Structure formats: C-alpha cells, structure tokens
Amino acid sequence: MTLTATFQDTSKTTTLILLSAISAFSVAPTSVLGGVNSDGIVTLSSPAGSSGAVVTISSSNTAIATVQPGVRVAAGKTAASFPIATKAVAVTTPVVIKVSYDGAIQTRTLTVEGKVAGLILTPASVVGGANSDGGVTLASPAGAPRAVVTVVCSNPALVTVQPAVAVAEGTTAGSFPIKTKAVTKTTTVTITVSYAGSSATQTLTLQP
C-alpha cells in the first residue's frame, strides 16, 4: 500500500507493507493412503494475544478427509497443529484443506490415495489379434501371502484377460497378459483392476 502526504507544495510518499495474519500453512504428509491420517500446521505472523487465537479449518471433501472446525494457537505462540483424518477411497482423490484467520486464507492440497495406485497398458493401442500387457501398481506393499487384484474387461468377445493377478508379499506391482482378436473397425475396450474397494481403469484400442 502506498501512502502520500502533501503539505503546501511538498509531497512525501512511503510504502506500507501489510503482512498476512497467516505466515505459513503446511500439510504433512501431502499424500496418504485412504484411512491414514495427515497433519496440518498453521503459523501466524505474530504471537497470539492473551486469550489465544482461533484459526478456522475446513475440508473441501468431508466424506474423504475430515478436520476439526478450528484450532487454537496458545497465547504468546505463533503455531499450532491439527489432525486430518482420511477414509478409504476407490480412486486417488485430491482434497483441499483451508485455514483462515483475521481475513487471511491459505490452502493446501492433500492427496488421498486408493489402494490401487495405477494401471498401465503396454501398448495401449494394438492391431486386433496382437497382444498387450497390463501392469497394476498398489499404493503400498502387499501383505502376506499376496494381494489378489481382480481384472475384468468390457468386451470379453474381443479381449481376453485372466480373472485376477497376484501381487507378491512385500511388493507393489503385478502384470498380466491381454489377448485380443481381429476387428473390422477401430474399437475401444476398457480394462479395470480392483482391489480392497479401490479400482483403476484404462482403455485399450484395437485397430483393424
């Protein structure tokens, strides 16, 4: 903000810097598996007064990530932390966590991961009759004795996949073959993998 004072024919100008009431806000970790908690830390620009300072907190998706409505920064202190509880998700979902105090607002994004982190088809486009391969990745290592991931396709008349793929204990990845048949026109088929309520889908294109 620029302030200008004028007296008779003389003017003086100075710049006033207005500090945000919130100097920093962080979420750690910034990415968690659904059901695992994270923490938020908010820092004020100056120590809270004798009665403390209450910072308002909100989540953009309370069905996935919940927060308390506010956190108190103790008198004479500048920072406070709060828990962020998450729930299991079918697909990886970003949630925006917002803190506000004395007109200042800051946001951070928390990524809540499904147990299936991803699915890759290699190649994703083949001539009908040629094969492809599917690769599934879990967000965390499989437990004992293994993780069994279900595999389905939208058009079994053209594309054949095994019903499931096993991810070995202590690992995060598994692969499976995809067999295709000849087609007379370009056709797309979806491949879906599912595990523990989480899923991922990719499209395989068959060329004539």
N, C-alpha and C positions, 0 to 999 in steps of 0.2 A: 504494500500500500504506500502511495506517495502522498506526503503532506507538504503543502505550500503555505507559507505565511507572508503577507505583504503589509508593509508599513511605509506610508508615503510613496516614494518611488523605488523602494528596495524590497526585493523578494528573496526569501530563503526557502529552499526545498530540501526535504530529507525523506529517506525511505524507511518505513516502519515494517519490519518483518513479523508477521503473525504466525506463531507456532501452533501446529495442530495439537489438540489436547491429548491425542494418542500418538506416541512417537514410534511404536513398533507393535506388530502383531504377527505371531507365527503359529503354525500347526506342525507338530512333530509326533510320529512320522507323518509325512504328507500323503502316504499311500498305505492302506492297510487291507488285510483280508477281511471280508464281511464277518462281523462277530468279534473282531479285535478292536480294542479301544485306541484312541489317539489322545493327545493333549494340546490344549491351546494356551498360549502365554501372551498376555497383553501388557504393554508397558506404557505408562503415562509420561508426558513431557515434563511434569513436575510432581513432587511428592503430594500425596493425598492430604487433605486437611484433617483437622482433629477428629472428625466423625467418619473419616474414610471416604472412599469414592466408589460408587457402584457403576460398573460397566455392563451395559446391556448386551446380551448374546442371543443370536438366532441362527437357525439352520434352514437352508433352502429346501431340504427334504427330510422332514422329521420321521418319515416312515423308514428311513435308512440310517440317518445319523441324528442323534438327539443330544441336546445340550441343556444345561440349566439356564433359566431366564436371565441370570446376571451373576457377576462375580464381584466381590468387594475387595478393593485394594486398601489394605490397612493404613491407618493414619501414619504419615511420615514415610510411607513406602511408595514405590513407583510401579511395582509389577505384581501380578497375580496370575495364577494358572487355574485351569478348569478342565475336567474330563470331557471327552467326546465319545459317546457310546455308539457303536455301529451294529447293524444287523446283517445277516447273510443276504446276498443278492444273487439274482440269476445271471446278471451281466455286470461288468465293471461300470460303475456309476460315479460321476463327479458330484460332490455336494459342496455348496458354498457356505462357509461359516463367516458370520458377520459380527463384529463388535462395534459398539457405538458409545460415545461418552462426550458430553458437553459440546455437541454439534459435530464432533469428529467421527468419521466412519472408516473402518478398514475391513477388507475381506480377504480370505484365503480359501483355496480350493483343496478339499480333502477327497482323494480318490479311494472309493470303496470297491475292492476287487471281488469278483466272483471266484469260486474255486477253480473254474476253467478260465485260464488266462488268455487262451487264444487257440485258433485253428488256422492252419495254413495248408493250401492245396498246391502241389507242385507237379506239373504245371497246372495253372487254373483254367487253361483252355487246351483242348486236345481234339484231334480228329477222331470221330466216332470209331471205336474199335481199338484205340490206343489206351494205354493205362495212365493213371495219375497216382499220386501218393498223398495221403493225409498225414499231417503232423499235429498232434494235440499237445498243449502245454498247460500244466496246472500251476496255480499261483503259489503253491507250497509243496514240498516233497511228499510223496505218497507214504501212507503209513503201512504197517505190516498187515498182511503179507504183500499186498499190492492195492492199487486203485483201479477199479474196473470202470472204464468210460464207455458209455453206450454210444453207438454210431448208427445213424439212420440216414436214408436219402429220400428225396421227394418223388423220385421216379425209378423204382426198382426194375422196371421193364427195360430201362436203358443203362442204368448204372447199378453195379453190384458192390456192396460193401459188407464186411464182416459185421456181425451184430455188436461187437464190443472190442475194445483194445485195452490191454493191461499196461499200466504204468508201474514199473517195478518199485519196491520199497526204497525210500530214500532218494528217488529221482523225481523229475518233474515232467518228463516228456515221453511220448509214445507215438508210434507210427503205424499206419495201416494201408494196404493196397486198395486202389479204386479201379475196378474194371468197367469198361464201357462197351457199348455196341454201336454199330454204324447207324447214322441218321441221314435223312434226306434233306434236312434243313437245320440251320443253327438252332440249338436247343439248350436251355439252361436248366440245371438240376441243382438243388440245394442239398448240401451235406451238413448235418447237425450232430454235434457231440454233446453229451450231457453227463454230468457227474455231481452228486450231492446237491441237487437243486439248482445247479448252475449250468449254463449252456453257451455254446458259440456256434455260429453258422457261417458258411462260406458258399459261394456259387461256383459251380463247375460248368464251363461252356463246352458243348460238343459241336464240332464243326463237321459239315458233310465232306 
